[in-house]
Amino acid sequence: MPSASPLTERLRRLAPEAIAFAVIGAGNTLLYMAITWAALGIGAVKASIVATVVTTTLAYFANRYWTYRHHTRTALRREYALFFGFNLVGMVIQSGAVAIGKYGFGLTEQHDELSFMAVTLVGIVIATVFRFWAYRTFVFLKPPVDGHEADLAELDAMAGLAELSAAEPEPTR
């Protein structure tokens, strides 16, 4: 029977990232709502777009410099584009859950407010898990273990070449 200690150790290492990610997400959700409320005068859709761009940008920098501060840094454009793209996929997941509730299960805004909130919460949970996985996997690359992996890979290549050049050719018969 496999030991649970590797899983426990992995969860222990993952917990600080998950907590920081959750704090940033909760703060940005509140900020999103505040910006949308304050900007409603320009129209609900425009206010939502402004709030999305501002909070996604703030979430990117907060995650880059707090949640994933120990991860390898790559080009800002690359990270931000991926971050924004995965954030949009998360938004589609959340909106898709609401659409499934409305069109798949026939929920109505007038009579099923609590059911809509439950479906929305399920969508948020699924989208949050997706974002956490996508950001860790594709946006903020995992750090090298000890910083010498490139040296070791180079040594492996050199050792492989040395073995090939030192190998005696088989005699032809």
N, C-alpha and C positions, 0 to 999 in steps of 0.2 A: 504494500500500500504506500503510495507516494506521501511524502511529508508535506505538511501545510506550511512549513516555515518559509520556503521560497515565495509562496503566495503572500504570506503575511509580510515578508520583507518588501516585496514589490508594492503592496498597498501602503506600507509605511513611507516608502519613498514617493509615492504618487499623491498622498494626502496633502502635503503642503501646496503642491501645484493645484490640486482640485479646490482647496479652500480659497487660495488667492483668486483663481478663476471665478469662483462663485461670488466672492466679494466684489470683484470688478463687474461681473454681470449684474448683480443686484443694484449696485450704484449707477451703472449705465442705464438700467431699466427705469429707475427713478428720474434720472436726468433726461432721458428720452421723453418721458411723460411730461416733465416740466417744460422742456423746449417746445414740444408739440402744443401744449396748452398756451404758452406765451405767444406762439407764432400762428395761432388759429386765424388771426386777422388776415393773413395772406392766403388763406384757404387750407382746408384739412390735408389735402394731398401734398401741397407744397410744404406745409409745416412738417408733415411726416418725413418727407425727403430730407429737409434740412436737419431734422432731429436724427435721422438715420446716418447721414454723412458725419455729423459732429460726433455722435456717440460711437460710431464704428471707428473713427479715427482715434478718439480718446481710448477706446478699448484696445486698439492695436498697440498704442504706445504703453499703456498700463501693463498689458500682458507681456510685451517685449522687454520692458525694463523692471518688471516685478515677478510675474508668474514664471516666465521662461528666461530669466536673467542669466541662468547658468548654461543655457543652450547655445549652440554655435550660431553666430550671427552671419546672415547672408545679406545680399543687396536689399536695401530698403524698398525699392520698387517691387522686387520679387515678392518679398514678404507681405507688403501691404496689398498688392494685387491678389495674392492667394488668400490673405485674411479676409479681404472684402468679398471675394468670390465665395468662399466657404460661408461667410456670414449671410450672403444672399441665398445660398442653398438652405441654410438653417431657417431663413425667413419663409422659403417655399415649403419646408417641412411643417412649420407652424401654421401657415395659411392653409396648407393641404389638410391638416387635421380639422380645421374649422370647416373647410369645404366638404370633407367627408361627413362631418356632423350635420351640416345643413342639407346637402344634396343626397348623401348616402343614407342618412338616418331620418331625414325629414324634419330636423329640428328647426324651430322658428324663433326669431329674436323676441317676439311678443310673449311666447308661452314657455320657452325652454331656456330661460336665462342661466339657471344653475347647470344645466346639462352643457350649454355652450361654454361656460367657464371651466367645467371639468374637461371637455374636449380640448379647449385651449391650453389648459394645464398639461395634459398629456402631450400635446404638440410641442410645448415649451420644453418639457423634460426630454423628449426624443431629440429635438433640435439642439439642446444644450449638450447632451451626450455626444451627438455627432460633431458639434463644433469643437468640443474639448479634444476628441480623438483626432479630428482633421488638423487642428492647430498644432497639436503635439507631433503629429506624424509628418505633415507636409510643410507647414509654415515655419515653425520654430524647430529647427533640426536638433536632434539629440546631441549632447556634447560628447567629445571624445573621452574615452575612459581615463587615459592618463596623459594625453597630449602627444604621444609618441607613435600613434598608429601609422601616420604617413611614413615615418622612418622605418617602421617594421615592414610595411608593405614594400618599400623600396628595397630593403634588405632581402625580403623574400624573392623579389624579382631578380636581384643580383645573384642570389644563391641558386635560383633556378637556371639562370644563364650559365653560371659557373659549372653546374652539374652537366648541362648539355654540352658545353665545350670540353669538359674533362672526360666525357664518356668516350670509350674507345669504339671505333666503328666495328661492326661485325664483319668478320672476314667473308669475302665472297667465295663461293664454291663453284 
